[in-house]
Each structure stands twice: as structure tokens, then as C-alpha cells.
Amino acid sequence: MELSGATSFITGAAQGIGLGIARALARQGAKLALTDIDDTPLSEAAAELAELTEVAAFHLDVRDRAAYARVAEEAEERLGPVTVLCNNAGLAFPEQPQDMSYELWDLALDINLGGVVNGVQSFLPRMLRHGRPAHIVNTASAAGLIGAGVGPMYTSSKFAVVGLSESLRHQLEAAGHPIRVTVLCPGAVATNIARSSQSLVAAQEGGPELRRAQAGIEQLTPRIDAAVAHFGIPADTFGELVVEAVKADRLYVLSDRAGIDLITARTQAILSAMPEHHPVEVEGEGEGEADLEELRRAVRKS
Ligand SMILES: NC(=O)c1ccc[n+]([C@@H]2O[C@H](COP(=O)([O-])OP(=O)(O)OC[C@H]3O[C@@H](n4cnc5c(N)ncnc54)[C@H](O)[C@@H]3O)[C@@H](O)[C@H]2O)c1
């Protein structure tokens, strides 16, 4: 889609991948509604990007649905209808099985999955109403494609974002709406995610499991931070890949080839779990096959 003059709305835009995407969109001439919970880097990002394009910055916690509705309204009043929505805000922390608690599940799922749901619910009805070509970009992770590597809280939130994105893209396309969906599944990107997530975890209040988890996460943070800095590609490079994918209307964006063996092994394990023949005869099998073929065509096209 044409990005010059488009209005974009980015969550978690103050730093890291969100800022990388904002910079790449600004270079294309898109207007930017930048949102985040961290006000100081948010105003620094807004000041930097105002040199390139029209910018509005908003404090927004993606978990707060009422605030989301207000900010969506104000952003459109100031910059025009949003046609590029980047549901990017997120956090990642390394919980151990013995330290899992409801507080941590809620934190991971409410931000990483709930934030994407709230973005879709705030903007999809607006996009459907105005009927312009639009694009929804959801930040998942390579951990949304591979269940080995990081813990179940982050992994389940990101698998859900991949599923939401694939399903929404297919439904919108099948219904003929001019709204596309792209899902980001990066491996390592060099950002402050380890430290910013640790601060969010440290601010949670709860029982002894949570306190044990907080101490464990605090201890691991410097090592994770160093690994992400060492192996990660720059956030600006990833932002450019995102903009290319939006322009080319691709479903997935990956940052590197590091997950190739794990993705291949997982896919092979799933394929080899299929019985060789359908265990029972299904009536109307022909129709089901036609639907499946349509789905395969849509996935191939992306
Ligand atoms: N960095 C990586 O290696 C990597 C890899 C895969 C996926 N991701 C995903 O990319 C996204 C961005 O992460 P990043 O690496 O840029 O991290 P980051 O910490 O640099 O940036 C995340 C931003 O989101 C904001 N944020 C956190 N909770 C929020 C909330 N409730 N409401 C609004 N804003 C909130 C933070 O303040 C921060 O500015 C996340 O969804 C993350 O899971 C990152």
C-alpha cells in the first residue's frame, strides 16, 4: 500500500522495534501517532521524528481499553483516519516453572496478547467504516512459531498473536475488505527489552511465587540483555524490513534465519503426527477440500 501521507498508529513506539518501525514509516512520508507508557523516551522519539513528518504522541497503556478508545479518537482527529496500525507494545521475561504465578501470566497475556486485541478492537471497526486500504501489523516473535526456547508465558502470548493475525488476514481477504495483516516474528533484535521488561515485572505486587520470580528475572536480566545486544540485528534494520513487507503485502516478517532448524523440526513433527489416511469417511469431503484449497492458496499468496 501507499505509505506517503498515510496515518500510522504505533504502540510501544518510544524505543526499540516500535521506534525502528516509526523511523522507517517516517522516511516513507507517513504521519505518526506514537504511543507508549514510558513518557520520557516517548517525547524524545516524538521530537526526533517531528523533524521528518507530522507526529502526535500519546501516553497509552495498551491494557486500558477506555484510554485506548479515547486515544484512537484523538489521534484520528489530529492526523486523519489511521490506515497503518502497528500493535507492537510488549515485554519478555524468563520465568521458571516453579515460580509461575497468576500475576505473571496476567502481565504477559494482558500486554502481549490483550494489547493486540485492544488495538484491533479500537481500529478495525473504524477501518471497516471508512473502507480505505489499510494494514494491521502485529508484533509476535520467533517464539510465536517455535515452542522451544523461552518460557510458556511469552510463547503462548506470541503463538496467539500469530494465530490471531493469520486468521484475521484470511477472514478480511475472504470477505473482500481492503485491509491486510502482517505478523512480525523476529528472532533477536538489539533493544532494551530485557531491562524494560524487568522493570515492569519488578513493579508487580503479589505473593511469594511472584517475589521469587522477580528475584530470578532480575538476576538473569544482564545476561539476556548482553545476548540480545550481541546477537540482535539493529531495530532500524528490522523497521525497514517491516515497511518493505507492508508495501509488498507479506504475511510474515522474520529478522534472520536462526530459527530455521527448529521451525523445520517442528513442522516435520506435526506432519509426521498425521495419520496416513483419514480415519473415518467424511460426508461432503469434496466441499471441505475446496475450502482447504482456498486457504492454502491464500497462505501461498502471502
Ligand atoms: N527485541 C527482541 O529481540 C524481540 C524479539 C521478538 C519479538 N519482540 C517483540 O517486539 C516488541 C517490541 O519489543 P522491543 O524489543 O522493541 O522492546 P522495548 O522494551 O525496547 O520496547 C517495548 C516498548 O513497549 C512499551 N510497553 C511495554 N508495556 C506497555 C504497555 N502496557 N502499554 C504500552 N506500551 C508498553 C515499553 O515502554 C517500550 O517502550 C514486543 O512485542 C516484543 O515481544 C522483540
The ligand as a Gaussian input file, in Angstrom:
#p B3LYP/6-31G(d) Opt

LIG

0 1
 N       13.912000      -7.402000      20.929000
 C       13.721000      -8.644000      20.532000
 O       14.683000      -9.437000      20.376000
 C       12.341000      -9.116000      20.180000
 C       12.218000     -10.366000      19.526000
 C       10.949000     -10.819000      19.202000
 C        9.831000     -10.046000      19.484000
 N        9.973000      -8.854000      20.122000
 C        8.748000      -8.088000      20.398000
 O        8.871000      -6.774000      19.881000
 C        8.022000      -5.873000      20.611000
 C        8.811000      -4.642000      20.986000
 O        9.862000      -5.051000      21.841000
 P       11.280000      -4.322000      21.871000
 O       12.316000      -5.356000      21.739000
 O       11.282000      -3.155000      20.988000
 O       11.289000      -3.898000      23.412000
 P       11.499000      -2.474000      24.106000
 O       11.401000      -2.729000      25.552000
 O       12.695000      -1.790000      23.558000
 O       10.205000      -1.667000      23.618000
 C        8.921000      -2.043000      24.040000
 C        8.130000      -0.780000      24.321000
 O        6.805000      -1.180000      24.709000
 C        6.421000      -0.357000      25.801000
 N        5.386000      -1.025000      26.583000
 C        5.521000      -2.085000      27.421000
 N        4.347000      -2.357000      28.002000
 C        3.447000      -1.467000      27.514000
 C        2.069000      -1.243000      27.725000
 N        1.365000      -1.969000      28.617000
 N        1.452000      -0.263000      27.023000
 C        2.151000       0.488000      26.154000
 N        3.463000       0.358000      25.931000
 C        4.106000      -0.615000      26.609000
 C        7.692000      -0.129000      26.595000
 O        7.593000       1.035000      27.422000
 C        8.713000       0.028000      25.477000
 O        8.869000       1.378000      25.082000
 C        7.490000      -6.680000      21.789000
 O        6.169000      -7.108000      21.484000
 C        8.430000      -7.874000      21.871000
 O        7.821000      -9.010000      22.435000
 C       11.197000      -8.374000      20.468000

